[in-house]
């Protein structure tokens, strides 16, 4: 009987209809494919059963997270190839039925069934969250935030480094990740016009980096809110260590429950992706109400490309099941429209897409270097989730499949005085 790798490669090429530019290494030690090319390692037959019972991206993700599939060589190169092939072949039931009319495809499917062994559906990895309708209630938001952020502060220290900033850095020539994150925080402060004595609300404050920077460097009084108990405990300790407890308050609180406005400024950095399309106007209106007239909002948010038919948009299955449950992305135009509907005057939009690609590659490098420790801090499956999602997102930013934007908006008073300088982009110099 032919070796498993050759049989798998033949099946893959028949099903995909194109030559496979990758090597395959199978559970029996056999290999097939271009010498020197990156390899997809099929560690056991269970990987095939995962693909049979859940064809496409989610089946591949389950096999990767469970350790049934692995990659040898260039992770980014393999992901680029696989994303292209899966994107082209992910089909609905009607399309799959049509494809199975082809005798060669049917033969390949039968061969895959023989290779997979007993037709028993494997249980999803324990890291998977059961998908559900996106309600974005206070309870569901707390549960989703806990899934992603309460992985362990030590794990995030390993990935993020000393800055403990979990959002896009702002890179200058020759800068380090730490200096780029500091420059991003300073850019946000400059756009918000923070000066001594002003009040800042930091929505989704994470581990407190923005709150601490604004208080220490600009003398503002800050309230930071998060839904993560672990983040809040970590942030409070950092605030105390910096001697800033008189200027910075960290709360475990939903932004919808903040009632002690008005604030001079609000920063929302990497938080609005969790709000959801149905709740976005509520989010924007709540922040508008918390600002004093002339107050500024800096909304730093990932965006997706618009679709011709927006009603067909679906959240990425892997991201929803393993990374950001209930997270939703919107086009930048939609975000600006919702902010304007809430009453804001949008004054500046800056795309920093390429900056996020570089940031993610830095995080991947750190996680790969500390992979053994990361697995001890969390689990092998969780570590594999983070590697896959960060590497895939780096490619998505580089290829303009997604972007990230800083939107500066003002609660402009009725008389029209925004309080902004005539040339706002001087903050980049």
Buried (B, 14 or more C-beta within 10 A) or exposed (E): EEBBBBBBBBBBEBBBEEEBBBBBBBBEEBBBBEEEBBBBBBBBBBBBBBBBBBBBBBBBBBBBBBBBBBBBBEBBBBBBBBBEBBEEBBEEEEEBEEBEEBEEBEEBBEBBBEBBEEEEEBEBBEBBBEEEEBBBEEEBBBBBBBBBBEBBBEBBBBBBBEBBBBBBBBBEEEBBBBBBBBBBBBBBBBBBBBEEEBBBBBBBBBBBBBBBBBBBEBEBBBBBBBBBBBBBBBBBBBBEEBEBEEBBBBBEBBBEEBEEBBBBBBBBBBBBBBBBBEBBBBBBBBBBBBBBEBBBBBBBBBBBEEEEEEEEBEBBBBBBBBBBBBBBBBBBEBBBBBBEEBBBBBBBBBEBBBBBBBBBBBBBEBBEEBBEBBBEBBBBBBBBBBBBBBBBBBBBBBEEBBBBBBBBBBBBEEEEEBBBEEEBEEBEE
